[in-house]
Amino acid sequence: MSFDNIRVQVDGGIAVLTIDRPKKLNALDNDTIGELRTAVAELSADAGAGVVIVTGAGEKAFVAGADITVLVEQGVVDGVANSKLGQALTLEIEASPKPFLAAINGFALGGGLELALACDVRFASANARLGLPEVSLGIIPGYGGTQRLPRLIGMGPALHMIMTGDPVDAAQAHRLGLVIGVFEPGELMPGVRAAAARILSRGPTALALAKQAARRGAQLPLEQGLALEADLFGMISSTGEMKEGMTAFLDKRKPSWLRRG
Ligand code: COA
């Protein structure tokens, strides 16, 4: 995979997707979003990529938002289109069978936080700042922030962040459940890689179906979500993966998983 604004490195089953525009604090312009969508599609189909880590180049920013030089030009029609483009990326991450971990290595503002919110699990460095500053620019979040942040941390804390536009620091993000763990900056990538390796040791089809059950189920009434879970539970029971996982347990050995794209 060759890109201008992002880097993709796959090693030992762990893919690292780095947004690489450090001079613009990794802000997301439309080309960068297009490249991210291509990378998400390719990694989703890549048997060699069991888990994907999303991070930003440099030590200052994860992603400092949608590119304001693009947004300042927009009218009604391209405003809707810009929002839908960023939303498409977030939906594709959520629909991917692969677990996505965000390693938030600095500013995660606006579209940057919205990108992290679409990932399955978030970790931050101690110097990270996370926020939705859009109202301070006279706009509203457009890549899913008004929808995913309240669902993740609750309406009151989310609306406080959205209405003040003020970022929270890593410790506060941890208290809010916005990130699952905080590392010193130099420890962030090793820590997130260790978390990724732990997930990678689990059944790949089970991971994909568990993610699907949680992601799709979150949009359904409980009874329908439970029906979906039961169907997927039936589906996993038809795989060699279930047999291998349980036989390995009974044989007191590590399971050996078959990885498909
Ligand atoms: N879009 C476009 N360019 C951006 C950007 C964004 N979201 N965020 C930062 N940049 C650019 C700056 O314009 C600057 O470019 P320049 O060197 O050509 O002038 C460069 O990245 C470095 O940013 P700078 O503001 O000088 O760094 P700082 O350390 O003083 O401040 C921030 C860091 C993150 C606080 C500040 O850049 C900021 O507030 N960015 C916008 C955040 C935002 O509102 N995001 C939501 C957008 S909807």
Residues whose N, C-alpha, C, O or C-beta is under 5 A from the ligand:
A	BS01	COA	K23 K24 L25 A27 A64 G65 A66 D67 I68 T69 F107 L109 G110 P133
